[in-house]
């Protein structure tokens, strides 16, 4: 009877730990049966349950957790990680960099966009950063859509035209386009409706928006853009959203780092010092879109944009601007 009980114990261990070494399970079996058998006897019982204890036993007994035989002392390597590197995009520029976000073409404000671009053209920019939600992609959103609104083909055409216009206005400087949550609707829509061609380069936003043709660099995968030591995020990357009181402070509370964000359509600044009087500052920029969309008629949005000037040694200064209803540009 004792042997039957121990055999059942061995079966249970093998079923529960099919990948554990036989010697490890044998030691555990000896402990669980209070040393009623020796370690060698326990090891034989364990091997028998795995079907690796001689051809006679393999033909007579069905293993409870079959596995191929392996030599004693064989070690197993850790499996390869499927995680991908996540590194910021570094803009190696010095001087002023214009930052525009949340234009939401074709639901942009012509007054706000003209004011922002007109101001930036007078600043002798070194580069231009499009910090997400330049496109709206309303027709492929997950929300209930008004069928009278523009079709997606028309939206794409308008975004292409906007990129062409920006390149015309800034013909000689680098332009970087960082994707926001609205542009990410494109990939989500492809995965859901056309998964079999979603990885074709011709289906990428880079191809559909003719970005290579206009020398525009695309930044995907929620990667920060570094302007010297200043990380620029669209804002949707921050887990938990932004503060309803002060967006810049909300960005600080979620990153504990200097940064500049868009996404919330509100201009704000925030700074804090630690016990050593080292200051950390954050900024959020306003939008350049219609301030009264049908899904948010009443809101606290404002028009705005920013300039980050990068100095030698990666130091930087930020100027945060508001655009008034008449197109006047003022510092925040």
NUNUDO-353258 format. One record per residue: z, y, x of N, C-alpha, C in turn. Coordinates in steps of 0.05 Angstrom, whole numbers, plus 32768, in hexadecimal, padded with zeros to 4 digits. Last residue first. Layout:
N
ZYXZYXZYX...
//
This chain:
332
7E34868080377E49867580267E64867F802E7E0586B580397E1586A180477E2C869980347DCC86BA800E7DE586C480187DF586AE80267D8D86CD7FF67D9C86BA80067DB586C780127D7286D67FB67D7F86E27FCC7D8F86CD7FDB7D5D86C27F877D5086BA7FA07D5C86C77FB97D7A86CE7F5A7D6286DF7F5F7D5486D87F797DA586AC7F5E7D9286A77F497D7886B77F4C7DAF869E7FA57DB686AA7F8B7D9F86A67F777DC0866B7FD07DA9867A7FC57DB186847FA97DEB866780087DE786657FEB7DCD86747FE47DF4864480467DE9865980367DE8865280197E17863C80817E13863180667E0A864780547E0E862F80C37E0D864480AF7E05863880947E30861280F97E24860E80DE7E25862880CF7E268601813D7E30861481297E22860E810F7E3885D381727E2785DD815C7E3585F2814C7E2F85AE81B07E3F85BF819E7E2C85CA81887E10859281D47E12858881B87E25859781A77E0485A982037E1D859A82027E23859081E67DE585E281E67DE785CF81FC7E0385C281FC7DE685E2819D7DE785EF81B87DE885D981CD7DC885E7815F7DD285D581737DD085E3818E7DD6860081207DCB8607813B7DD885F681507DC485F280E17DD685E980F67DC985EF81117DC0861080A37DB4861080BE7DCA860680D17DB685FE805D7DC6860480757DB58605808E7DB7860E80177DAC8600802E7DBD860880467DB986137FCE7DC186197FE97DB386087FFE7DCE861E7F8A7DB9861C7F9E7DC386227FBA7E0285F87F6B7DF786117F747DE0860B7F877E2885DA7F347E1585DA7F4A7E0D85F67F537E4985CA7F0C7E5385DE7F1F7E4185E07F387E2F85C57EC97E3785BA7EE27E4185D17EF47E0D85B47E907E2485C37E997E2F85B67EB37DE3858F7E8E7DDE85AB7E877DF585BD7E917DD1855B7EA47DE9856A7EAC7DE585887EA77DA285467E917DB985347E937DD285427E9C7D7C856F7E947D8585677E797D9D85547E7A7D9085A07EC67D8285897EBD7D8D857E7EA37D9885D77EDC7D9E85CF7EC17D8E85B77EB87D8685E47F0E7DA385E47F0A7DAB85DB7EEE7D5385C67F337D5B85D27F1A7D7985CE7F157D6485C87F7A7D5785BD7F637D5F85CD7F4A7D7C85CB7FAA7D6585DD7FA67D5685D47F8D7DC485CD7FB67DAB85C07FB07D9585D57FAE7DF385DA7FEC7DEA85DB7FD17DCF85CD7FCE7E1985B2801A7E0485C580147DFD85C47FF67E5885B0803A7E4685A580277E3285BA801F7E7C85A480777E6C85B580667E5D85A580517EB785A380A07EA2859680907E9585AA807E7EDB85A080DE7ECF85B080C87EBA859F80BA7F17859C81017F01858C80F67EF6859C80DE7F3985B3813A7F2E85B881207F1785A581197F7685A881577F5A85A281597F4E85A3813E7FAC85AF81597F9C85C681527F7E85C181587FC88582815C7FC1858D81767FAF85A681727FCC857081287FE5857A81357FE0858781507F8D858A810E7FA1857681127FB9858181207F6F85B480DC7F7885B080F77F8D859A80F97F3485B980B47F5085B180B77F5685AE80D57F0785D780867F0F85D380A27F2D85CB80A27ECC85DD805E7EE885D480617EEE85D1807E7E9F85F6802D7EA785F480497EC485EB80497E6785ED7FFF7E8485F080057E8885EC80237E3985EB7FCB7E3F85F67FE57E5D85F87FE97E2085B27FA97E3485C87FAA7E3985D17FC77E0785827FA17DFA859B7F977E0D85B37F977E1585537FB87E25855C7FA17E1B85777F957DED854B7FE17DF285387FCC7E0085437FB37E03855680237DF68562800B7E0085527FF37E2E8564805B7E23855380467E14856380327E458560809D7E38857180897E2A855E80757E82855780C27E69854E80B87E5E856380A47EBA854080E77EA7855680E27E8D854B80D77EE3851080C67ED1851880DC7EC2853180D37EF784F1809E7F0A84FC80B37EFA850580CB7EDA84DE80737ED084D8808E7EE484DF80A47EF584EC80457EE884D180477EDE84CA80627F07851F804D7F1B850A80467F0F84EE80487ED6853A80567EEA8537806B7EFD852080667EC0853880237EB2852B803A7EC5852780517EE5855780087EE2853B80017ED4852B80177EDA8588801F7EF4857B80247EF3855D801D7EA7858F800A7EAB858D80277EC58581802E7EB385947FD37EA2857D7FDD7EA6857A7FFB7EE985A07FB07EDC85AA7FC87ECD85937FD57EED85857F7C7EF885A07F827EEA85AD7F997EDB85527F7A7ED285647F657EDB85817F697EC485327FB67ED9853F7FA77ECD85517F917E9784FA7FB17EA185137FBC7EB6851F7FAB7E9984B17FBA7E8E84CA7FB07E9B84E27FBD7EA784807FCD7EBA848D7FBB7EB184A87FB17E8C8484800C7E9784737FF87EAB84827FE77E5584A9801C7E7284A9801D7E7D849A80067E1F84AA80147E29849580267E47849380257E1184D67FF97E1584BE7FE97E1F84A77FFA7E0884FB80227E2184FD80137E2684E580027DE58500804C7DDD850A80327DF5850E80217E02851A80897DFE850480757DF38510805C7E03852980CC7DF9853280B27DF5851A80A07E31853780FF7E24852280EF7E1C852E80D47E2D855D81387E30855F811B7E228548810C7E238561816D7E3A855181657E3F855281467DDF856581637DF4856881777E0B8555816F7DD8854A812B7DCF856381357DE4856C814A7DC9850A81147DDA851A81277DCC853381307DCB84ED80D77DBA84FB80E97DCC850D80FA7DE184AC80C27DE684C880C67DD084D380D97DBD847F80977DC5848680B27DCB84A480B47DAD846380697DC5847480687DCF847D80837D7B844C80727D93843C80757DAD844C80777D4F847B80957D57846A807F7D73845E80847D2884B080A57D4284A480AB7D4C849580937CE884C180BD7CF884B780A67D1184AA80B17CC784FA80D47CD684E280DB7CE884DA80C47C86851180CD7CA1851280C27CAF84F880C87C4F851B80D77C63851B80ED7C7F851E80E37C2C851480AF7C36852F80B27C4C853080C87C2184DE80B27C0A84F180B37C14850D80B97C5284C880A87C4784C680C37C3084DA80C67C5784D180707C6984DF80837C5E84DE809F7C3F84C4803F7C2F84CD80557C3F84DC806B7C5B84AD80177C5E84CA80197C4F84D680317C508477801E7C49848480057C4A84A380067C65846C80527C48846A804C7C41847A80337C9B8477804B7C8D848380617C6F8483805C7CA9845480237CA78471801D7C98848080337C81841880257C978429802D7C93844680257C5683F8801C7C6783FE80057C7E8410800C7C4083ED804C7C3183FE803B7C40840680227C6283C680627C6483E2806B7C5583F6805A7C82839B80357C6883A380407C6983C080497CAF838C801B7CB1839080387C96839780457CA083867FE67CB2839C7FED7CB583A1800A7C83835F7FD07C7483717FE17C8683887FEB7CA883417FB27C9683337FC47C8683457FD77CC283657F907CD0835B7FA87CBD834E7FBC7CB9838B7F677CA383827F787CAE83777F927CE783997F4A7CCD83957F3B7CB7838A7F4D7D14839B7F6C7D1683907F517CFC83897F447D0183B17F9B7D0F83977F9C7D11838A7F807CEC83E17F877CDA83CD7F937CE883B27F937D1B83FC7F787D0683F67F637CF383E07F6E7D3484017FA97D4183F27F947D2D83EA7F7E7D1084237FC37D1484087FCD7D2183F77FB87D1584517FA07CFB84457FA67CFF84287FAF7D4984637FA17D3F84577F887D2584487F8D7D4F847F7FCF7D5584637FD07D4E84547FB67D4684B37FBE7D3084A57FCC7D3584877FCD7D7984BC7FA97D6284BC7F977D4A84AF7FA47D9C84BA7FD47D9E84A57FC07D8684A57FAD7D7184CC800C7D8984CF7FFB7D8984B97FE77D5884C7804F7D5784BF80337D7284C380257D4284FC80777D5784E880727D5884E180557D108511809C7D15850C80807D2984F5807D7D03854380CB7D10852980C67D17852780A87CD3856380F17CDF856180D67CEA854580D27CC9858E81297CCF8573811E7CDB857581027C9885C481227CB385BA81287CB7859D811D7C6985DB81127C6C85D3812E7C8785C781357C6485ED80DC7C4F85DC80E87C5585D081037C7F85F980A87C8C85F580C27C7A85E280D27C5C85FE807E7C6E861480837C7C8612809E7C4285CC80807C3285E580837C4485FC808A7C6D85AB80767C6085AA80907C4E85C280957C7685BA80407C8A85C080557C7E85BF80717C4785A780297C4D85C480297C6285CB803E7C4C857080307C35857E803C7C3B859C803D7C7A856880107C7B8563802D7C648571803C7C6485767FDE7C7B85857FE97C7D858180077C3E854E7FD77C35856A7FDA7C4B857C7FE67C6085227FD37C4C85247FE97C4385417FED7C7985317FA37C89852F7FBB7C7685307FD47C4E852E7F7F7C5B85487F837C6C85477F9D7C4184F87F817C2D850C7F8A7C3A85267F907C6F84E17F6C7C6784DC7F887C5484F07F927C6B84F57F377C8284FC7F487C7B84F87F667C3D84DB7F257C3D84F87F277C5485027F397C4F84A77F257C3884AE7F367C3784CC7F3A7C7684A97EFE7C7E84A67F1A7C6884AD7F2D7C6D84DF7ECE7C6B84C37ED77C7184C17EF47C9B850E7EB17C8585077EC37C8584EA7ECA7CB385047E6E7CB5850E7E897C9E85037E9A7CB284E87E3F7CA084FF7E417CA0850C7E5D7CD884C17E417CBC84B97E457CA984D07E487D1384C77E637D0384D47E4E7CE584CE7E537D3A848D7E737D2684A27E7A7D1784AD7E627D7884767E877D6584797E717D5484917E767D7A84647ECE7D8484717EB67D6F84727EA07D6884527EFD7D73843E7EEB7D7C84497ED07D2884707F0E7D45846F7F0E7D4E84597EFB7CF3847A7F0F7CFB845F7F187D19845E7F1A7CEC84AE7EFD7CE084997EED7CE8847D7EF67D0584CF7F257D1184CB7F0A7D0684B37EFC7D0184DF7F5A7CFA84C37F527D0784BC7F377D0C850C7F7B7D1E85047F657D1A84E77F5D7D0C851D7FC17CFF85127FA97D14850B7F947D37852C7FDF7D20853F7FDD7D0F85377FC57D64850F7FE97D5E85177FCD7D49852E7FCC7D708524802D7D72851380167D6D851F7FFB7D69855180527D81854080517D84853280367D3C8560807F7D3D855C80627D528548805C7D3F858C80B47D4A857380AA7D4A8573808B7D1785A780E67D1E85A880C97D28858D80C17D1E85CC81247D1885B481147D2085B980F77D2385FF81387D1B85EA814B7D1485D0813C7D0E863C81187D1B862281187D118610812E7D0F867581107D04866881287D11864D812C7D1D868C80E07D33868580F37D298678810C7CFA869580B77D0186AC80C87D1586A580DE7CF98666809C7CE1866D80AC7CE6868580BE7D288667807F7D26865680967D0E865D80A87D1A868A80547D2F869180677D2D868180817CF2866B803B7CEC868680467D00868F805A7D10863E802B7CFA863B803F7CF38656804B7D33865880067D3C8649801D7D28864780337D0E86707FE17D2286807FEF7D2C867280087CF186447FCE7CE3865A7FDC7CF7866B7FEC7D1B86267FB67D0C861B7FCD7CFE86317FDC7D2C864A7F8D7D3E86417FA27D2F86377FBB7CFC86507F6E7D0A86677F797D1C865F7F917CF0861C7F5F7CDD862B7F707CEA86437F7D7D1985E67F5E7D1886027F577D0586117F697D0085A47F4C7D0A85B87F5F7D0985D47F527CEF85757F377D0185857F277D0F859A7F397CCE854F7F4F7CC285687F467CD485797F357CFC855C7F837CE185607F7A7CDA854A7F667D3285647F957D2C85557F7D7D10855B7F727D51857C7FBC7D3B858C7FB07D32857F7F967D7C856C7FDE7D7E856C7FC17D6A857F7FB47D7A859780197D80857E800B7D7F85827FED7D6C85AF80597D6785B0803D7D6E859680307D7985D080927D8285B980837D7E85BE80667D5E85E380D27D6185E880B57D6885CE80A67D7B85EF810E7D6E85DA80FE7D7485E080E17D78861681497D7E8614812D7D6D85FE811F7D8485F381897D7C860981787D818604815B7D6A85B5819F7D7C85CC81A37D7285E381927D67856F818F7D5C858A818E7D72859E81957D63853481827D678541819C7D5A855C819D7D82851781517D6D852B81547D72853A816E7D9184D581477D9884EC81577D7F84FE815A7DAA84AF81157D9184B9811F7D9784D3812E7DDD847D81227DD3849781177DB8849E81237DD9843781137DDC844D81267DD28467811A7DE883F981097DE7841280F97DEE8429810B7DCD83B881107DD883D0811C7DD483E8810A7DDC838880DD7DC9839780EC7DD683AF80F97DF7834680D57DFA836380D47DE6837180E67DF5831180DB7DDE831C80CD7DE1833B80CB7E0982EF81167E0F830281017DF5830D80F57E0582AA81247DFB82C581287E0182D781117E43828481277E288289811C7E1F82A681227E61826E81637E63827F814C7E47828481417E56822A81777E548246817C7E57825581627E8081F381837E6D820081727E6D821E81767E8681BC81B07E9081D581A57E7981E281957E99817981BA7E83818C81B47E8F81A581A77EC0815481C37EC1816C81D47EAA818081CE7E9A811B81B57EB4812781B87EB2814081CA7E5C812181917E6C811981A87E86812881AA7E54810F814D7E52812381637E65811B81797E2F80F581167E4280F2812C7E3E810881417E26811A80D97E1C810C80F17E31810A81067E4D810B809F7E43811F80B27E39811080CA7E698103805E7E5780FA80737E4E811180857E9D80FA80427E928114804C7E80810E80647EA780C680357EAE80DB80217EA380F680297E79809080407E8A80A6804A7E9080BA80347E7F804F80287E71806880237E82807F802D7E808015804E7E8F802A80417E7E8043803E7E5A7FF280657E6D7FE780517E7B7FFD80417E3B800C80897E2E7FFC80757E407FF3805F7E62802480A97E4F8035809B7E41802680847E7C7FF780BF7E8A800780AB7E778019809C7E527FE780E07E5E7FD480CD7E6C7FE480B77E47801181037E34800A80EF7E3F7FF880DA7E7D804181127E6F802881157E5D802180FE7E91807180F67EA2805D81047E93804281047E7F809B80D87E77809A80F47E87808681047E8F80AA80A47E79809880A87E6E809680C47EBC80C6809A7EA480D680A07E8C80C580A57EE1809F80957EDB80AF807D7EC280C080817EE4808E80CA7ED9807B80B67ED1808B809D7EFE80B880E27EE280B380E97ED480A180D47F3180B080CB7F2280C980C67F0480C480CB7F3F807F80E07F3D808380C37F2D809B80BC7F40808B81177F2D8077810C7F29807A80EE7F6A80B081187F4F80B9811F7F3A80A581157F958090810B7F8E80A680F97F7180AF80FF7F97807081387F928064811E7F898079810A7FA38097815E7F8A808881607F83807B81467FD680A8814D7FBF80BB814E7FA580AD814F7FF4807681237FF08084813C7FD88097813A8019807D80E58003807180F580018081810F8043809880D28042807C80CA802C806D80D9805080CE80DA804D80BC80F1804D809F80EA804D80E580A6806780E280B4806680CD80CA801C80F08092802780D5808B804180CF809A8013812380A780178120808A802281058081800D811880DD8023812880D48029812480B67FDE80F980DC7FF780EE80E7800F80FE80DD7FBA812080C87FC0810780B87FDA80FA80C27FB8814480F27FC3814D80D97FCB813580C77F9F812481187FBA812E811D7FC8813781037F6E811C80FD7F7F810681037F9C810F81087F58814F80FD7F60814380E37F72812B80E77F4E815381347F60816781267F6A815C810C7F2A812A813C7F45812981497F58813C813C7EFD813A811F7F0C812381177F28812281237EF6818181107EF4816B81227F06815381197EDE819680CE7EF2819680E37EEF817E80F67EBB819580A47EB0819D80BE7EC5819D80D57ED7818580777EC1817480817EB6817C809C7F0D8189805D7F06819580777EEF818580837F11816D802D7F198189802E7F10819780477F00813A803A7EF2814980257EF8816780277F25812D80607F09812E80687EF9813E80537F55812D80437F52813F805A7F35814280617F4B8102801F7F50811E80157F4B8132802B7F4680D780417F2F80DF80317F3280FC80277F7B80D480557F6480DA80677F4C80E380587F9680C780267F9C80E080347F8680E880467F808095801E7F7B80AA800A7F8180C680167F97807C804A7F7A807E80487F72809480347FCC807E803C7FC3808D80547FA5809080537FCC805B80107FD58077800D7FCA808880247FBC802B80297FAC803880147FB3805580107FE88021804B7FCD802680567FBB803480428010801880278012803080397FF78036804480007FE88010800080008000800080198011
//
